[in-house]
Amino acid sequence: MRILLTNDDGIESPGIHALAIALHERDHEVIVLAPREDMSGVGAAIGRIRADQRIETSPASIPGAPQLSAYSIAGPPGLAVMAACLGAFGDPPDLVVTGVNAGPNLGHACLHSGTVGAALTAATFGISALATSVDVSDPMQWPTACSVIDEPLRLLARLPAASVLNLNAPALPEDDLRGLEWATLDRFGRVRVALAATGDRWLQMEYRSTETDLDPGCDTALLERGYATLTAIEGISEVELDEIEDEPARPRAEAIVSEVPEGS
C-alpha cells in the first residue's frame, strides 16, 4: 500500500520518524511529506495559495530509515496532503497517515489539530486516513503509539473510501497498555484553553485543569484508564434544515488540549 505520512509537529519530530519506520517495517511504500517547522494547532489549513508563488519543498531524511522518500514543505500538513493527492509526489497515496502527534487529540477540540485536520483533508479527496497521537510523558512513548496501528489500518482497508479514524495512545510503555477500545468523542475534557489576561493590544491564553465528570466511554476517560482509543470521525458534511430546527442548544464547550503546551 502506498502511504503518505505527514504531521503537524514538523519533519524533525521523533514521532513521525518512529511512525515512518513502523509503516516501512510493515512493508508499506511510505512517502513522508511534513512541514519544515512545527505547525501545531493549524487544523485543516492549507495557507494562502497564489498563482505567482512557489511553495518550497526540500529533501529530508528519516533517522534509521534513509531509504525512505522524505521531504519537507513550507506549509501546513493540510497543504502537504493536498499536494500529494494532486500528484505532486508521484501517484496519489492509497492511504494517508498522520502523526505520531506529541500530545493527545481528544474530543471535539481535535477540530483544531493539524494532525486530525490533515487526515480530514485526505477524506475530501476520497482517500481514507488515520490520525495518530500519544499522551505526553518523559520519555515520550512513541513505540506504544506505533504498536497499535495495525488494527486501524486493517479496518481502513475494509471501510468505505474517505473514512477517517482518530487514534490516541496513553503515556504508557507498550507492556502496560490495557488494549485498544472504540471511544466516543469527549465534549469537555480535563484540560481547557482559557483566557488568562488581556491588554490594550494583546491577550494571553493558558491551559487550565478541570474537574469535569467524564462519560466512561469517551476518549479522554479511556485514555486515563490506560487504553488506546479509536474514534471514527468526519469533516464537513451538509446538515438538512429539518434535522436542526427542533434541536436544543448544546452546552458551550471550551477547547481541550490538542497539542503539547509550550515548555512541556
DAJOCOR-V303353 format. One record per pair of residues at least 12 apart in sequence whose ideal C-beta (glycine too) atoms are under 10 Angstrom apart, sorted by the first residue. I is the first residue (numbers start at 0). GAP is how many residues later the second one is. If there is no record, write none. Layout:
((I | GAP) (I | GAP))
This chain:
((0 | 22) (0 | 25) (0 | 26) (0 | 27) (0 | 28) (0 | 29) (0 | 92) (0 | 93) (0 | 94) (0 | 152) (0 | 155) (0 | 156) (1 | 26) (1 | 27) (1 | 28) (1 | 29) (1 | 82) (1 | 88) (1 | 89) (1 | 90) (1 | 91) (1 | 92) (1 | 93) (2 | 16) (2 | 17) (2 | 20) (2 | 21) (2 | 23) (2 | 25) (2 | 26) (2 | 27) (2 | 28) (2 | 29) (2 | 90) (2 | 91) (2 | 92) (2 | 93) (2 | 94) (2 | 126) (2 | 127) (2 | 150) (3 | 25) (3 | 26) (3 | 27) (3 | 28) (3 | 29) (3 | 30) (3 | 76) (3 | 77) (3 | 79) (3 | 80) (3 | 81) (3 | 85) (3 | 88) (3 | 89) (3 | 90) (3 | 91) (3 | 92) (3 | 93) (3 | 94) (3 | 114) (3 | 118) (3 | 123) (3 | 125) (4 | 14) (4 | 15) (4 | 17) (4 | 18) (4 | 19) (4 | 23) (4 | 25) (4 | 26) (4 | 27) (4 | 28) (4 | 29) (4 | 57) (4 | 63) (4 | 65) (4 | 75) (4 | 79) (4 | 88) (4 | 90) (4 | 91) (4 | 92) (4 | 93) (4 | 94) (4 | 127) (5 | 25) (5 | 26) (5 | 27) (5 | 28) (5 | 29) (5 | 67) (5 | 70) (5 | 71) (5 | 72) (5 | 73) (5 | 74) (5 | 75) (5 | 78) (5 | 90) (5 | 91) (5 | 92) (5 | 93) (5 | 108) (5 | 109) (5 | 112) (5 | 113) (5 | 115) (5 | 116) (5 | 123) (6 | 12) (6 | 13) (6 | 25) (6 | 26) (6 | 27) (6 | 28) (6 | 31) (6 | 32) (6 | 33) (6 | 70) (6 | 73) (6 | 90) (6 | 91) (6 | 92) (6 | 93) (6 | 94) (6 | 95) (6 | 107) (6 | 108) (6 | 111) (6 | 124) (6 | 125) (6 | 126) (7 | 26) (7 | 27) (7 | 30) (7 | 31) (7 | 32) (7 | 33) (7 | 34) (7 | 35) (7 | 37) (7 | 68) (7 | 69) (7 | 70) (7 | 72) (7 | 90) (7 | 91) (7 | 93) (7 | 94) (7 | 97) (7 | 105) (7 | 106) (7 | 107) (7 | 108) (7 | 109) (7 | 110) (7 | 250) (7 | 251) (8 | 25) (8 | 26) (8 | 28) (8 | 29) (8 | 30) (8 | 31) (8 | 68) (8 | 90) (8 | 91) (8 | 92) (8 | 93) (8 | 94) (8 | 105) (8 | 106) (8 | 250) (8 | 251) (9 | 24) (9 | 25) (9 | 26) (9 | 27) (9 | 28) (9 | 29) (9 | 30) (9 | 62) (9 | 67) (10 | 21) (10 | 22) (10 | 23) (10 | 24) (10 | 25) (10 | 26) (10 | 27) (10 | 47) (10 | 49) (10 | 50) (10 | 51) (10 | 59) (10 | 60) (10 | 61) (10 | 62) (10 | 69) (11 | 22) (11 | 23) (11 | 24) (11 | 25) (11 | 26) (11 | 48) (11 | 51) (11 | 60) (12 | 21) (12 | 22) (12 | 25) (12 | 27) (12 | 86) (12 | 87) (12 | 88) (12 | 89) (12 | 127) (12 | 129) (13 | 49) (13 | 86) (13 | 88) (13 | 125) (13 | 126) (13 | 128) (14 | 84) (14 | 85) (14 | 86) (14 | 87) (14 | 88) (14 | 100) (14 | 117) (14 | 118) (14 | 119) (14 | 125) (14 | 127) (14 | 130) (14 | 131) (15 | 16) (15 | 18) (15 | 44) (15 | 46) (15 | 54) (15 | 81) (15 | 82) (15 | 83) (15 | 84) (15 | 85) (15 | 86) (15 | 116) (15 | 126) (16 | 15) (16 | 44) (16 | 45) (16 | 46) (16 | 47) (16 | 48) (16 | 51) (16 | 53) (16 | 83) (16 | 125) (17 | 44) (17 | 45) (17 | 46) (17 | 81) (17 | 82) (17 | 116) (17 | 122) (17 | 123) (17 | 124) (17 | 125) (17 | 127) (17 | 128) (18 | 13) (18 | 43) (18 | 78) (18 | 79) (18 | 80) (18 | 81) (18 | 82) (18 | 111) (18 | 113) (18 | 123) (18 | 126) (18 | 127) (18 | 130) (19 | 12) (19 | 14) (19 | 42) (19 | 43) (19 | 44) (19 | 45) (19 | 48) (19 | 50) (19 | 77) (19 | 80) (19 | 126) (20 | 41) (20 | 42) (20 | 43) (20 | 44) (20 | 47) (20 | 121) (20 | 125) (21 | 43) (21 | 75) (21 | 78) (21 | 110) (21 | 120) (21 | 121) (21 | 123) (21 | 124) (21 | 125) (21 | 127) (21 | 128) (22 | 42) (22 | 45) (22 | 72) (22 | 74) (22 | 123) (22 | 126) (22 | 130) (23 | 38) (23 | 40) (23 | 41) (23 | 43) (23 | 44) (24 | 40) (24 | 121) (25 | 120) (25 | 123) (25 | 124) (25 | 127) (27 | 66) (27 | 67) (27 | 69) (27 | 125) (28 | 39) (28 | 40) (28 | 61) (28 | 62) (28 | 64) (28 | 65) (29 | 32) (29 | 35) (29 | 37) (29 | 38) (29 | 39) (29 | 40) (29 | 63) (29 | 67) (30 | 37) (30 | 38) (30 | 39) (30 | 40) (30 | 53) (30 | 58) (30 | 59) (30 | 60) (30 | 62) (31 | 28) (31 | 29) (31 | 30) (31 | 33) (31 | 36) (31 | 37) (31 | 38) (31 | 39) (31 | 40) (31 | 48) (31 | 57) (32 | 24) (32 | 27) (32 | 36) (32 | 37) (32 | 38) (32 | 39) (32 | 40) (32 | 44) (32 | 46) (32 | 47) (32 | 48) (32 | 50) (32 | 51) (32 | 55) (32 | 56) (32 | 60) (32 | 63) (33 | 26) (33 | 36) (33 | 37) (33 | 38) (33 | 39) (33 | 43) (33 | 46) (33 | 64) (33 | 84) (34 | 37) (34 | 38) (34 | 39) (34 | 40) (34 | 41) (34 | 42) (34 | 43) (34 | 44) (34 | 45) (34 | 79) (34 | 83) (35 | 20) (35 | 21) (35 | 22) (35 | 24) (35 | 35) (35 | 36) (35 | 37) (35 | 38) (35 | 39) (36 | 35) (36 | 37) (37 | 64) (37 | 76) (37 | 221) (37 | 222) (38 | 36) (38 | 37) (38 | 38) (38 | 39) (38 | 40) (38 | 41) (38 | 75) (38 | 79) (39 | 36) (39 | 37) (39 | 61) (39 | 62) (39 | 63) (39 | 72) (39 | 73) (39 | 74) (39 | 75) (39 | 218) (39 | 219) (39 | 220) (39 | 222) (40 | 35) (40 | 71) (40 | 72) (40 | 73) (40 | 74) (40 | 76) (40 | 152) (40 | 214) (40 | 217) (40 | 218) (41 | 33) (41 | 34) (41 | 35) (41 | 36) (41 | 37) (41 | 70) (41 | 71) (41 | 72) (41 | 73) (41 | 75) (41 | 76) (41 | 217) (42 | 33) (42 | 34) (42 | 35) (42 | 67) (42 | 68) (42 | 69) (42 | 70) (42 | 71) (42 | 72) (42 | 73) (42 | 74) (42 | 75) (42 | 77) (42 | 78) (42 | 215) (43 | 32) (43 | 33) (43 | 34) (43 | 35) (43 | 37) (43 | 38) (43 | 67) (43 | 68) (43 | 69) (43 | 70) (43 | 72) (43 | 73) (43 | 74) (43 | 75) (43 | 76) (43 | 77) (43 | 78) (43 | 79) (43 | 80) (43 | 191) (43 | 192) (44 | 30) (44 | 31) (44 | 32) (44 | 33) (44 | 34) (44 | 69) (44 | 72) (44 | 73) (44 | 76) (45 | 29) (45 | 30) (45 | 31) (45 | 32) (45 | 33) (45 | 34) (45 | 35) (45 | 36) (45 | 37) (45 | 71) (45 | 72) (45 | 75) (46 | 27) (46 | 28) (46 | 29) (46 | 31) (46 | 32) (47 | 27) (48 | 26) (48 | 30) (48 | 33) (53 | 20) (54 | 18) (54 | 19) (54 | 20) (54 | 24) (54 | 25) (54 | 28) (54 | 33) (55 | 16) (55 | 17) (55 | 18) (55 | 19) (56 | 14) (56 | 15) (56 | 16) (56 | 17) (56 | 18) (56 | 23) (56 | 26) (56 | 31) (56 | 32) (57 | 12) (57 | 13) (57 | 14) (57 | 15) (57 | 16) (58 | 12) (58 | 13) (59 | 12) (59 | 13) (68 | 20) (68 | 21) (70 | 12) (70 | 13) (70 | 17) (70 | 18) (72 | 15) (72 | 16) (75 | 38) (75 | 41) (75 | 42) (75 | 45) (76 | 19) (76 | 21) (76 | 22) (76 | 36) (76 | 37) (76 | 38) (76 | 39) (76 | 40) (76 | 41) (76 | 42) (76 | 44) (77 | 36) (77 | 39) (77 | 40) (77 | 41) (77 | 42) (77 | 43) (77 | 44) (77 | 46) (78 | 39) (78 | 42) (79 | 16) (79 | 18) (79 | 34) (79 | 38) (79 | 41) (80 | 12) (80 | 15) (80 | 17) (80 | 36) (80 | 37) (80 | 38) (80 | 39) (80 | 40) (80 | 41) (80 | 42) (80 | 43) (80 | 44) (80 | 46) (80 | 48) (81 | 36) (81 | 39) (81 | 40) (81 | 42) (81 | 43) (83 | 12) (83 | 38) (83 | 41) (83 | 43) (84 | 36) (84 | 37) (84 | 39) (84 | 40) (84 | 41) (84 | 42) (85 | 39) (91 | 30) (91 | 33) (91 | 34) (91 | 35) (92 | 29) (92 | 32) (92 | 34) (92 | 35) (92 | 36) (93 | 33) (93 | 34) (93 | 62) (93 | 63) (93 | 67) (94 | 27) (94 | 32) (94 | 33) (94 | 34) (94 | 35) (94 | 58) (94 | 61) (94 | 62) (95 | 22) (95 | 23) (95 | 24) (95 | 25) (95 | 26) (95 | 27) (95 | 29) (95 | 31) (95 | 32) (95 | 33) (95 | 34) (95 | 35) (95 | 60) (95 | 68) (96 | 21) (96 | 22) (96 | 25) (96 | 31) (96 | 32) (96 | 33) (96 | 34) (96 | 35) (96 | 52) (96 | 55) (96 | 56) (96 | 59) (96 | 70) (97 | 15) (97 | 16) (97 | 17) (97 | 18) (97 | 19) (97 | 20) (97 | 21) (97 | 22) (97 | 23) (97 | 24) (97 | 31) (97 | 32) (97 | 33) (97 | 34) (97 | 35) (97 | 66) (97 | 68) (97 | 69) (98 | 14) (98 | 16) (98 | 17) (98 | 19) (98 | 20) (98 | 31) (98 | 32) (98 | 33) (98 | 34) (98 | 35) (98 | 43) (98 | 46) (98 | 47) (98 | 50) (98 | 67) (98 | 68) (98 | 69) (98 | 70) (99 | 15) (99 | 31) (99 | 32) (99 | 33) (99 | 34) (99 | 40) (99 | 41) (99 | 42) (99 | 43) (99 | 44) (99 | 45) (99 | 46) (99 | 49) (99 | 67) (99 | 69) (100 | 12) (100 | 13) (100 | 14) (100 | 15) (100 | 30) (100 | 31) (100 | 32) (100 | 33) (100 | 44) (100 | 66) (100 | 67) (100 | 157) (100 | 158) (100 | 159) (101 | 13) (101 | 31) (101 | 32) (101 | 33) (101 | 34) (101 | 35) (101 | 38) (101 | 40) (101 | 157) (101 | 158) (101 | 162) (102 | 12) (102 | 30) (102 | 31) (102 | 32) (102 | 33) (102 | 37) (102 | 65) (102 | 68) (102 | 154) (102 | 155) (102 | 156) (102 | 157) (102 | 158) (102 | 161) (103 | 29) (103 | 30) (103 | 31) (103 | 32) (103 | 62) (103 | 64) (103 | 65) (103 | 66) (103 | 67) (103 | 85) (103 | 87) (103 | 115) (103 | 116) (103 | 119) (103 | 125) (103 | 152) (103 | 153) (103 | 154) (103 | 155) (103 | 156) (104 | 12) (104 | 14) (104 | 26) (104 | 27) (104 | 28) (104 | 29) (104 | 61) (104 | 62) (104 | 63) (104 | 114) (104 | 126) (104 | 151) (104 | 152) (104 | 153) (104 | 154) (105 | 27) (105 | 29) (105 | 60) (105 | 62) (105 | 77) (105 | 79) (105 | 80) (105 | 83) (105 | 84) (105 | 85) (105 | 112) (105 | 113) (105 | 114) (105 | 115) (105 | 116) (105 | 117) (105 | 123) (105 | 125) (105 | 150) (105 | 151) (105 | 152) (106 | 76) (106 | 77) (106 | 78) (106 | 79) (106 | 80) (106 | 81) (106 | 82) (106 | 83) (106 | 107) (106 | 111) (106 | 112) (106 | 113) (106 | 124) (106 | 146) (106 | 148) (106 | 149) (106 | 150) (106 | 151) (107 | 77) (107 | 78) (107 | 79) (107 | 80) (107 | 81) (107 | 125) (107 | 142) (107 | 145) (107 | 147) (107 | 148) (107 | 150) (108 | 76) (108 | 77) (108 | 78) (108 | 79) (108 | 80) (108 | 82) (108 | 83) (108 | 84) (108 | 144) (108 | 145) (108 | 146) (108 | 147) (108 | 148) (108 | 149) (108 | 150) (109 | 21) (109 | 23) (109 | 56) (109 | 58) (109 | 75) (109 | 76) (109 | 109) (109 | 121) (109 | 123) (109 | 145) (109 | 146) (109 | 148) (110 | 74) (110 | 122) (110 | 124) (110 | 144) (110 | 147) (111 | 81) (111 | 143) (111 | 144) (111 | 146) (111 | 147) (112 | 18) (112 | 20) (112 | 53) (112 | 145) (112 | 146) (113 | 17) (113 | 144) (113 | 145) (114 | 16) (114 | 17) (114 | 18) (114 | 51) (114 | 143) (114 | 144) (115 | 13) (115 | 15) (115 | 17) (115 | 48) (115 | 50) (115 | 117) (115 | 119) (115 | 142) (116 | 14) (116 | 118) (117 | 13) (118 | 12) (118 | 13) (118 | 45) (118 | 46) (118 | 47) (118 | 48) (118 | 114) (118 | 116) (119 | 42) (119 | 44) (119 | 46) (119 | 113) (119 | 114) (119 | 115) (119 | 116) (120 | 43) (120 | 114) (121 | 40) (121 | 41) (121 | 42) (121 | 113) (122 | 38) (122 | 39) (122 | 40) (122 | 41) (122 | 110) (122 | 111) (122 | 112) (122 | 113) (123 | 38) (123 | 111) (123 | 112) (124 | 36) (124 | 37) (125 | 34) (125 | 35) (125 | 36) (126 | 29) (126 | 34) (126 | 35) (126 | 36) (126 | 37) (127 | 25) (127 | 27) (127 | 28) (127 | 29) (127 | 31) (127 | 32) (127 | 33) (127 | 34) (127 | 35) (127 | 36) (127 | 37) (128 | 27) (128 | 33) (128 | 34) (128 | 35) (128 | 36) (128 | 37) (128 | 104) (129 | 19) (129 | 22) (129 | 23) (129 | 25) (129 | 26) (129 | 33) (129 | 34) (129 | 35) (129 | 36) (129 | 37) (129 | 100) (130 | 21) (130 | 33) (130 | 34) (130 | 35) (130 | 36) (130 | 37) (130 | 100) (130 | 102) (131 | 13) (131 | 14) (131 | 16) (131 | 17) (131 | 20) (131 | 33) (131 | 34) (131 | 35) (131 | 36) (131 | 37) (131 | 96) (132 | 12) (132 | 33) (132 | 34) (132 | 35) (132 | 36) (132 | 90) (132 | 96) (132 | 125) (132 | 126) (133 | 12) (133 | 14) (133 | 33) (133 | 34) (133 | 35) (133 | 36) (133 | 37) (133 | 38) (133 | 89) (133 | 94) (134 | 33) (134 | 34) (134 | 35) (134 | 36) (134 | 37) (134 | 88) (134 | 89) (134 | 93) (134 | 122) (134 | 125) (135 | 35) (135 | 121) (135 | 123) (135 | 124) (135 | 125) (135 | 128) (136 | 33) (136 | 34) (136 | 35) (136 | 36) (136 | 127) (137 | 33) (137 | 126) (138 | 32) (138 | 34) (139 | 31) (139 | 120) (140 | 28) (140 | 29) (140 | 30) (140 | 31) (140 | 32) (140 | 33) (140 | 35) (140 | 36) (141 | 27) (142 | 26) (142 | 30) (142 | 31) (143 | 25) (143 | 26) (143 | 27) (143 | 28) (143 | 29) (143 | 30) (143 | 31) (143 | 32) (143 | 33) (143 | 84) (144 | 22) (144 | 23) (144 | 24) (144 | 25) (144 | 26) (144 | 29) (144 | 32) (144 | 83) (145 | 23) (145 | 28) (146 | 22) (146 | 26) (146 | 27) (146 | 28) (146 | 30) (146 | 33) (146 | 81) (147 | 19) (147 | 20) (147 | 21) (147 | 26) (147 | 29) (147 | 31) (147 | 32) (147 | 79) (147 | 80) (147 | 81) (147 | 82) (148 | 16) (148 | 18) (148 | 20) (148 | 31) (148 | 79) (149 | 30) (150 | 14) (150 | 16) (150 | 29) (150 | 77) (150 | 79) (151 | 13) (151 | 14) (151 | 15) (151 | 28) (151 | 76) (151 | 78) (151 | 80) (152 | 12) (152 | 14) (154 | 75) (154 | 77) (158 | 73) (161 | 72) (161 | 73) (162 | 69) (162 | 70) (162 | 71) (163 | 67) (163 | 68) (163 | 69) (163 | 70) (163 | 71) (164 | 17) (164 | 65) (164 | 66) (164 | 67) (164 | 68) (165 | 17) (165 | 19) (165 | 53) (165 | 63) (165 | 64) (165 | 65) (165 | 66) (165 | 67) (166 | 13) (166 | 16) (166 | 52) (166 | 61) (166 | 62) (166 | 63) (166 | 64) (167 | 15) (167 | 51) (167 | 52) (167 | 54) (167 | 55) (167 | 59) (167 | 60) (167 | 61) (167 | 62) (167 | 63) (168 | 54) (168 | 58) (168 | 59) (168 | 60) (169 | 52) (169 | 53) (169 | 54) (169 | 55) (169 | 56) (169 | 57) (169 | 58) (169 | 59) (170 | 52) (170 | 55) (171 | 51) (171 | 54) (171 | 55) (171 | 56) (175 | 50) (176 | 49) (176 | 50) (176 | 51) (177 | 44) (177 | 47) (177 | 48) (177 | 49) (177 | 50) (178 | 43) (178 | 47) (178 | 48) (178 | 49) (179 | 42) (179 | 47) (179 | 48) (179 | 49) (179 | 50) (180 | 36) (180 | 38) (180 | 41) (180 | 42) (180 | 44) (180 | 46) (180 | 47) (180 | 48) (180 | 49) (180 | 50) (181 | 35) (181 | 37) (181 | 40) (181 | 45) (181 | 47) (181 | 48) (181 | 49) (181 | 50) (182 | 32) (182 | 34) (182 | 35) (182 | 36) (182 | 37) (182 | 38) (182 | 39) (182 | 40) (182 | 44) (182 | 45) (182 | 46) (182 | 47) (182 | 48) (182 | 49) (183 | 31) (183 | 32) (183 | 33) (183 | 34) (183 | 35) (183 | 36) (183 | 37) (183 | 38) (183 | 45) (183 | 47) (184 | 30) (184 | 33) (184 | 34) (184 | 35) (184 | 44) (184 | 46) (184 | 47) (184 | 48) (184 | 71) (185 | 26) (185 | 28) (185 | 29) (185 | 31) (185 | 32) (185 | 33) (185 | 34) (185 | 35) (185 | 36) (185 | 37) (185 | 43) (185 | 45) (185 | 67) (185 | 70) (186 | 25) (186 | 27) (186 | 28) (186 | 31) (186 | 33) (186 | 63) (186 | 64) (186 | 66) (186 | 69) (187 | 22) (187 | 24) (187 | 25) (187 | 26) (187 | 27) (187 | 30) (187 | 32) (187 | 63) (187 | 64) (187 | 65) (187 | 66) (187 | 67) (187 | 68) (188 | 20) (188 | 21) (188 | 23) (188 | 25) (188 | 29) (188 | 30) (188 | 31) (188 | 32) (188 | 64) (188 | 65) (188 | 66) (188 | 67) (188 | 68) (188 | 69) (189 | 18) (189 | 19) (189 | 20) (189 | 21) (189 | 22) (189 | 24) (189 | 30) (189 | 31) (189 | 33) (189 | 34) (189 | 66) (189 | 67) (190 | 16) (190 | 17) (190 | 18) (190 | 19) (190 | 21) (190 | 29) (190 | 63) (190 | 64) (190 | 65) (190 | 66) (190 | 67) (190 | 70) (191 | 14) (191 | 15) (191 | 16) (191 | 17) (191 | 18) (191 | 20) (191 | 61) (191 | 62) (191 | 63) (191 | 64) (191 | 65) (192 | 12) (192 | 13) (192 | 14) (192 | 15) (192 | 61) (192 | 62) (192 | 63) (192 | 64) (192 | 65) (192 | 68) (193 | 12) (193 | 13) (193 | 14) (193 | 16) (193 | 60) (193 | 61) (194 | 13) (194 | 59) (195 | 12) (204 | 50) (205 | 55) (206 | 48) (206 | 49) (206 | 50) (206 | 54) (206 | 55) (206 | 57) (207 | 46) (207 | 49) (208 | 48) (209 | 44) (209 | 46) (211 | 44) (216 | 12) (217 | 13) (218 | 12) (218 | 37) (219 | 36) (219 | 37))
